[in-house]
Amino acid sequence: MAKSPLGLFAGRVLKAKKKRQRWSISTYKRRKLGLDRKSNPFAGAPQARGIVLEKVGIEAKQPNSAVRKCVRVQLIKNGKSVTAFLPRDGAMNF
């Protein structure tokens, strides 16, 4: 393994080496390639509009035995389908 360059004129080499090595850091790679936005169905937006496809009941994890009211929604902006939770009583009536 080669040693890191030393000396007064090693700045350019050190900078280039650091630039190459940063791509092995997973958080740097995710940030630079925008993987969080690409994998997010909302594409970075806080909210999105959609069309309700079907009503679904999601069962709660143990030890609860409730059925959570949810709907499958197709987003208008990109056509992706997501499951949305309906909060509070009577939300499924709207």
Protein Blocks (a to p, Z undefined) as FASTA:
>chain_A
ZZddedjklmmmmmmmmmmmmmmpmklmmmmnommmmmpmnlopabdcdddfbdcddddd
dfbfcdcdddddddfklopacddddehehklmZZ
